[in-house]
Amino acid sequence: MKDLQNNAITVLNNNWKDKFSIPCAKLYPFQWFWDSGLIAIGFAHFDMPKAEKEIETLLDAQWSNGFIPHIIFHTETDTYFPGPDFHRSDLHPQSSEKYKSTGMTQPPVTGFVLEDLYRISKDRDATLKFIESVIDKVYKNHEYFYNQRDPQDEGLVYIYHNWESGTDNSPIWDDIWDTMNPPEYTFERRDTTHVDAAQRPSKREYDHYLHIIEIAKQNNYNDQKIAELSPFLVQDPLFNAVLLKSNQSLIDLYRIIGNKNNNDKIHQLQKWQDKGTKAFNNKLYDEELGVYVHYDLRNEKLLKHISSSSFAPLFANLPSEARAKKMVDIMMEKFGNPDQYLCASFDPTSDRFNPKKYWRGPVWVNLNWMLYYGLKQYGFYDIAKRMKQDTIEIIDNNGFYEYFDSRKQEHKNGNAGYGGHNFSWSAALFIDLLNE
Ligand code: DGY
């Protein structure tokens, strides 16, 4: 394991670009929001200054309304599509003047990442000083979400694009594509020059992705207009669980900092937290399936599919003990067969399951990492242990890939790693799992 840990460190150091990390060479050559946060957790174990710099750079790209973009285009390169000239973040009046970016966001991991840096740190006083220097920006990001992304004031925030979910190509979005009929755009894909097309979304799926962005751009990325007009408007259980988890981390960190000037912020966070937790449990839980699902706010219905996002609420301590037990039973029944690695990204018993394709079935290290901590938190120690062992084993079998086949038989020849190679968050969270 020591060698593998050294390899993980090498992956992170190679993907480090002076003040931020790329998820991997070629396929993802810029800084991505949730990647960046999870990468910082890995660095925290062996190079805290890089962990801090990673977060500082991410927050430096924050817009003046508190928004943090999903991609920050630090460099010019034509190896990625769609790039800055397509996204045109400058259309929004409050976008960053310093950095070009996208006009969409990603799961807001930064709050809980700061708490993880504190957990991991060997010099907590120094780390707390760093946290103090950035925490208000993260608070401002949460304020943005609750003020701009919750049009009915429910305590739940919407995403307007599948790329905001992080689970970009999930079969859940098929239900939304069925309600749309975008034009056929002419463009040149770059991802499929780096990765086998069988592991990536189809051309027709990209038409949908681009169409939603075109609508947002026509409205200068105005949140109210997007809420009114976007064909994709979803309350996502993973996204909202991450936001609630981060709320709690901010509350805990402000308390540790202990400056009474922060009391109003703690009070506000607690209000968001109480309301959000209630709404999450009332609206996103499906009694029939026994898990949490996505709510399609545009078409006003639950999207009744079980994915790894359905279990993410465990990470944020949202379900009751009884619900958690039921969820874990379902996880083991559908995803936990001994010939499968935990945890497929989509229900292996569904006919939409595809164990090779981007978010349509493969195992992802970031979700496994969240589920591991979630299971442990609820006292499911044996299943948590398997989640951790499976994660280590798929990396040991194949290397630090972006995603992995969930079927054990595919791992015999070490060819079951897919998507990007030497992928940063796989390395970062591997280091965390080994050392927690
Ligand atoms: C991609 O290009 O597929 C990215 O994941 C978008 O975030």
Boltz pocket constraint, residues with backbone or C-beta under 6 A from the ligand:
constraints:
  - pocket:
      binder: B
      contacts: [[A, 27], [A, 70], [A, 81], [A, 163], [A, 168], [A, 191]]
      max_distance: 6.0
